Amino acid sequence: MLTVILDKAEFVLEAHHRLYLVYGSKIRYLYKRDPLSELVDTILSQRTKNRDSAQAFTNLIEQFGTWEKVRDAPVEEVLQAIKPSTWPEQKAPRLQQILRLITERRGELTLDFLADMDVYDARQWLEKLPGVGPKSSAATLSFSNLRARALPVDSHHFRVAVRLGIIDAKIGEGKANRVLENLLPESFSAKEVFDNHQVMMRHGQQVCFYYKPACADCVLLDLCPTGQELVNIQI
């Protein structure tokens, strides 16, 4: 098979366009949560299936009503509420710690002030909170009603990028976040950056599986050295 040769930025853009043709119609850019709620959801979703983290988030809202009450509740009550999430015994005290730190540093429990900050500065502010890394800061800004131009990179997104040869696996998901974001065109809007994460993530979920990826059905096969090698092995 003839491999398409492009420089890295062109490569990323070509992959994006192809994947958008496949998954773009399913993407909805309708997030309405405030950034604090989005940060809470992001913390709950770490190493957790979406269904389970969504249930944990709903439990907090239904049981406590406000993030101030979550902050001030006995930790055992918060732990019980978020039990559908993975590692609730770690996440409950960490979540309360974050809520207290935001209150201490801002004088009130809100992240709405991030709307007035440059995206880079907003991410730096968030990443000074315990347990908040590049993925979480980007998700908070991109998925909330701030709709900022920030690229989250989850495990599916990371896997696809590594197999395509865009990044080396040794870089890790945290550093990959900045590298992959910088490879996107500067002209990309916040929605297009959001779309890039969505199509890469969905491709990892639906085709580029961790085990036995469906390389023969992949629209990126002529771009993907890993896929071409796996197809040849299977033949």
Secondary structure as a PSIPRED ss2 file (coil, helix, strand):
# PSIPRED VFORMAT (PSIPRED V4.0)

   1 M C   1.000  0.000  0.000
   2 L C   1.000  0.000  0.000
   3 T C   1.000  0.000  0.000
   4 V C   1.000  0.000  0.000
   5 I C   1.000  0.000  0.000
   6 L C   1.000  0.000  0.000
   7 D C   1.000  0.000  0.000
   8 K H   0.000  1.000  0.000
   9 A H   0.000  1.000  0.000
  10 E H   0.000  1.000  0.000
  11 F H   0.000  1.000  0.000
  12 V H   0.000  1.000  0.000
  13 L H   0.000  1.000  0.000
  14 E H   0.000  1.000  0.000
  15 A H   0.000  1.000  0.000
  16 H H   0.000  1.000  0.000
  17 H H   0.000  1.000  0.000
  18 R H   0.000  1.000  0.000
  19 L H   0.000  1.000  0.000
  20 Y H   0.000  1.000  0.000
  21 L H   0.000  1.000  0.000
  22 V H   0.000  1.000  0.000
  23 Y H   0.000  1.000  0.000
  24 G H   0.000  1.000  0.000
  25 S H   0.000  1.000  0.000
  26 K H   0.000  1.000  0.000
  27 I C   1.000  0.000  0.000
  28 R C   1.000  0.000  0.000
  29 Y C   1.000  0.000  0.000
  30 L C   1.000  0.000  0.000
  31 Y C   1.000  0.000  0.000
  32 K C   1.000  0.000  0.000
  33 R C   1.000  0.000  0.000
  34 D C   1.000  0.000  0.000
  35 P H   0.000  1.000  0.000
  36 L H   0.000  1.000  0.000
  37 S H   0.000  1.000  0.000
  38 E H   0.000  1.000  0.000
  39 L H   0.000  1.000  0.000
  40 V H   0.000  1.000  0.000
  41 D H   0.000  1.000  0.000
  42 T H   0.000  1.000  0.000
  43 I H   0.000  1.000  0.000
  44 L H   0.000  1.000  0.000
  45 S H   0.000  1.000  0.000
  46 Q C   1.000  0.000  0.000
  47 R C   1.000  0.000  0.000
  48 T C   1.000  0.000  0.000
  49 K C   1.000  0.000  0.000
  50 N H   0.000  1.000  0.000
  51 R H   0.000  1.000  0.000
  52 D H   0.000  1.000  0.000
  53 S H   0.000  1.000  0.000
  54 A H   0.000  1.000  0.000
  55 Q H   0.000  1.000  0.000
  56 A H   0.000  1.000  0.000
  57 F H   0.000  1.000  0.000
  58 T H   0.000  1.000  0.000
  59 N H   0.000  1.000  0.000
  60 L H   0.000  1.000  0.000
  61 I H   0.000  1.000  0.000
  62 E H   0.000  1.000  0.000
  63 Q H   0.000  1.000  0.000
  64 F H   0.000  1.000  0.000
  65 G C   1.000  0.000  0.000
  66 T C   1.000  0.000  0.000
  67 W H   0.000  1.000  0.000
  68 E H   0.000  1.000  0.000
  69 K H   0.000  1.000  0.000
  70 V H   0.000  1.000  0.000
  71 R H   0.000  1.000  0.000
  72 D H   0.000  1.000  0.000
  73 A C   1.000  0.000  0.000
  74 P C   1.000  0.000  0.000
  75 V H   0.000  1.000  0.000
  76 E H   0.000  1.000  0.000
  77 E H   0.000  1.000  0.000
  78 V H   0.000  1.000  0.000
  79 L H   0.000  1.000  0.000
  80 Q H   0.000  1.000  0.000
  81 A H   0.000  1.000  0.000
  82 I C   1.000  0.000  0.000
  83 K C   1.000  0.000  0.000
  84 P C   1.000  0.000  0.000
  85 S C   1.000  0.000  0.000
  86 T C   1.000  0.000  0.000
  87 W C   1.000  0.000  0.000
  88 P H   0.000  1.000  0.000
  89 E H   0.000  1.000  0.000
  90 Q H   0.000  1.000  0.000
  91 K H   0.000  1.000  0.000
  92 A H   0.000  1.000  0.000
  93 P H   0.000  1.000  0.000
  94 R H   0.000  1.000  0.000
  95 L H   0.000  1.000  0.000
  96 Q H   0.000  1.000  0.000
  97 Q H   0.000  1.000  0.000
  98 I H   0.000  1.000  0.000
  99 L H   0.000  1.000  0.000
 100 R H   0.000  1.000  0.000
 101 L H   0.000  1.000  0.000
 102 I H   0.000  1.000  0.000
 103 T H   0.000  1.000  0.000
 104 E H   0.000  1.000  0.000
 105 R H   0.000  1.000  0.000
 106 R H   0.000  1.000  0.000
 107 G C   1.000  0.000  0.000
 108 E C   1.000  0.000  0.000
 109 L C   1.000  0.000  0.000
 110 T C   1.000  0.000  0.000
 111 L C   1.000  0.000  0.000
 112 D H   0.000  1.000  0.000
 113 F H   0.000  1.000  0.000
 114 L H   0.000  1.000  0.000
 115 A H   0.000  1.000  0.000
 116 D H   0.000  1.000  0.000
 117 M C   1.000  0.000  0.000
 118 D C   1.000  0.000  0.000
 119 V H   0.000  1.000  0.000
 120 Y H   0.000  1.000  0.000
 121 D H   0.000  1.000  0.000
 122 A H   0.000  1.000  0.000
 123 R H   0.000  1.000  0.000
 124 Q H   0.000  1.000  0.000
 125 W H   0.000  1.000  0.000
 126 L H   0.000  1.000  0.000
 127 E C   1.000  0.000  0.000
 128 K C   1.000  0.000  0.000
 129 L C   1.000  0.000  0.000
 130 P C   1.000  0.000  0.000
 131 G C   1.000  0.000  0.000
 132 V C   1.000  0.000  0.000
 133 G C   1.000  0.000  0.000
 134 P H   0.000  1.000  0.000
 135 K H   0.000  1.000  0.000
 136 S H   0.000  1.000  0.000
 137 S H   0.000  1.000  0.000
 138 A H   0.000  1.000  0.000
 139 A H   0.000  1.000  0.000
 140 T H   0.000  1.000  0.000
 141 L H   0.000  1.000  0.000
 142 S H   0.000  1.000  0.000
 143 F H   0.000  1.000  0.000
 144 S C   1.000  0.000  0.000
 145 N C   1.000  0.000  0.000
 146 L C   1.000  0.000  0.000
 147 R C   1.000  0.000  0.000
 148 A C   1.000  0.000  0.000
 149 R C   1.000  0.000  0.000
 150 A C   1.000  0.000  0.000
 151 L C   1.000  0.000  0.000
 152 P C   1.000  0.000  0.000
 153 V C   1.000  0.000  0.000
 154 D C   1.000  0.000  0.000
 155 S H   0.000  1.000  0.000
 156 H H   0.000  1.000  0.000
 157 H H   0.000  1.000  0.000
 158 F H   0.000  1.000  0.000
 159 R H   0.000  1.000  0.000
 160 V H   0.000  1.000  0.000
 161 A H   0.000  1.000  0.000
 162 V H   0.000  1.000  0.000
 163 R H   0.000  1.000  0.000
 164 L H   0.000  1.000  0.000
 165 G C   1.000  0.000  0.000
 166 I C   1.000  0.000  0.000
 167 I C   1.000  0.000  0.000
 168 D C   1.000  0.000  0.000
 169 A H   0.000  1.000  0.000
 170 K H   0.000  1.000  0.000
 171 I H   0.000  1.000  0.000
 172 G H   0.000  1.000  0.000
 173 E H   0.000  1.000  0.000
 174 G H   0.000  1.000  0.000
 175 K H   0.000  1.000  0.000
 176 A H   0.000  1.000  0.000
 177 N H   0.000  1.000  0.000
 178 R H   0.000  1.000  0.000
 179 V H   0.000  1.000  0.000
 180 L H   0.000  1.000  0.000
 181 E H   0.000  1.000  0.000
 182 N H   0.000  1.000  0.000
 183 L H   0.000  1.000  0.000
 184 L C   1.000  0.000  0.000
 185 P C   1.000  0.000  0.000
 186 E C   1.000  0.000  0.000
 187 S C   1.000  0.000  0.000
 188 F C   1.000  0.000  0.000
 189 S C   1.000  0.000  0.000
 190 A H   0.000  1.000  0.000
 191 K H   0.000  1.000  0.000
 192 E H   0.000  1.000  0.000
 193 V H   0.000  1.000  0.000
 194 F H   0.000  1.000  0.000
 195 D H   0.000  1.000  0.000
 196 N H   0.000  1.000  0.000
 197 H H   0.000  1.000  0.000
 198 Q H   0.000  1.000  0.000
 199 V H   0.000  1.000  0.000
 200 M H   0.000  1.000  0.000
 201 M H   0.000  1.000  0.000
 202 R H   0.000  1.000  0.000
 203 H H   0.000  1.000  0.000
 204 G H   0.000  1.000  0.000
 205 Q H   0.000  1.000  0.000
 206 Q H   0.000  1.000  0.000
 207 V C   1.000  0.000  0.000
 208 C C   1.000  0.000  0.000
 209 F C   1.000  0.000  0.000
 210 Y C   1.000  0.000  0.000
 211 Y C   1.000  0.000  0.000
 212 K C   1.000  0.000  0.000
 213 P C   1.000  0.000  0.000
 214 A C   1.000  0.000  0.000
 215 C H   0.000  1.000  0.000
 216 A H   0.000  1.000  0.000
 217 D H   0.000  1.000  0.000
 218 C C   1.000  0.000  0.000
 219 V C   1.000  0.000  0.000
 220 L C   1.000  0.000  0.000
 221 L H   0.000  1.000  0.000
 222 D H   0.000  1.000  0.000
 223 L H   0.000  1.000  0.000
 224 C C   1.000  0.000  0.000
 225 P H   0.000  1.000  0.000
 226 T H   0.000  1.000  0.000
 227 G H   0.000  1.000  0.000
 228 Q H   0.000  1.000  0.000
 229 E H   0.000  1.000  0.000
 230 L H   0.000  1.000  0.000
 231 V H   0.000  1.000  0.000
 232 N H   0.000  1.000  0.000
 233 I H   0.000  1.000  0.000
 234 Q H   0.000  1.000  0.000
 235 I C   1.000  0.000  0.000
